[in-house]
Amino acid sequence: MSNPKFEYWLLLHFEDGSGVRSSGDCSERLKKYLPNYNKGIDIKRITPERILEAIYRAEKRDSPPCMDWPRGVGTTVYRLVKSLTREC
């Protein structure tokens, strides 16, 4: 789960995501890194290093860890990604 939307998780691949207050803020910030983003991603832009950075940033913002979904700006997608990569 992500708040304000899933794209916040994508934004964390490029920056720390601070100052995002709305869905619109999130979209505008993401366009700096993925200018043609329209729910599709150029997979070459999401490298293993960027995934690790996003996990780090999301974990840092999820403190203390929420039990269900983020009440403020944040994401718990990192938990799924960590779980999947641990299984590989």
C-alpha positions as CSV (number, residue, x, y, z in Angstrom):
1,M,0.0,0.0,0.0
2,S,1.1,3.5,-0.8
3,N,-0.1,6.9,0.2
4,P,-1.0,9.1,-1.7
5,K,-0.7,6.5,-4.5
6,F,1.5,3.7,-5.9
7,E,3.6,6.1,-7.8
8,Y,5.1,7.3,-4.5
9,W,6.9,3.9,-4.4
10,L,8.3,4.6,-7.9
11,L,9.4,8.1,-6.9
12,L,11.5,6.6,-4.0
13,H,13.6,4.9,-6.7
14,F,15.0,8.4,-7.6
15,E,14.7,10.5,-4.4
16,D,13.7,10.6,-0.8
17,G,10.1,11.7,-1.5
18,S,10.0,14.4,1.2
19,G,7.6,17.2,0.7
20,V,5.0,15.2,-1.3
21,R,1.6,16.2,0.1
22,S,-0.8,15.0,-2.6
23,S,-1.3,12.7,-5.5
24,G,-0.6,15.7,-7.8
25,D,2.7,16.5,-6.1
26,C,3.7,12.9,-6.5
27,S,2.9,12.9,-10.2
28,E,4.8,16.1,-10.8
29,R,7.9,15.0,-9.0
30,L,7.9,11.6,-10.8
31,K,7.8,13.3,-14.2
32,K,11.2,14.8,-13.5
33,Y,12.6,11.2,-13.6
34,L,10.1,9.5,-15.9
35,P,8.9,12.3,-18.2
36,N,6.6,10.1,-20.3
37,Y,5.2,8.0,-17.4
38,N,1.7,6.9,-18.0
39,K,1.3,3.8,-15.8
40,G,4.0,2.1,-17.9
41,I,7.7,1.9,-16.9
42,D,10.8,1.6,-19.0
43,I,12.3,-1.3,-17.1
44,K,15.8,-0.1,-17.9
45,R,15.2,2.9,-15.6
46,I,14.5,0.7,-12.5
47,T,17.9,-0.9,-11.8
48,P,18.7,-3.3,-9.0
49,E,20.6,-0.4,-7.3
50,R,17.5,1.9,-7.6
51,I,15.3,-0.8,-6.0
52,L,17.7,-1.1,-3.1
53,E,17.6,2.7,-2.7
54,A,13.8,2.7,-2.8
55,I,13.6,0.0,-0.2
56,Y,16.0,1.9,2.1
57,R,14.1,5.2,1.6
58,A,10.7,3.5,2.2
59,E,11.9,1.7,5.3
60,K,13.3,4.9,6.7
61,R,9.9,6.7,6.2
62,D,8.0,3.7,7.7
63,S,9.1,4.4,11.3
64,P,7.6,3.2,13.4
65,P,6.4,0.5,11.0
66,C,2.7,0.8,10.2
67,M,0.6,-2.3,10.8
68,D,-1.8,-2.0,7.8
69,W,-1.3,1.0,5.5
70,P,0.5,4.3,5.7
71,R,-1.6,7.0,7.4
72,G,0.7,9.8,6.1
73,V,2.9,9.9,3.0
74,G,4.7,6.6,2.6
75,T,4.6,3.1,1.2
76,T,4.8,-0.5,2.4
77,V,5.5,-1.9,-1.1
78,Y,9.1,-2.3,0.1
79,R,7.9,-5.2,2.3
80,L,6.6,-7.1,-0.7
81,V,9.7,-6.5,-2.7
82,K,12.0,-7.6,0.2
83,S,9.9,-10.7,0.6
84,L,10.1,-11.5,-3.1
85,T,13.8,-10.9,-3.4
86,R,14.5,-13.1,-0.3
87,E,12.6,-15.9,-2.0
88,C,14.7,-15.8,-5.1
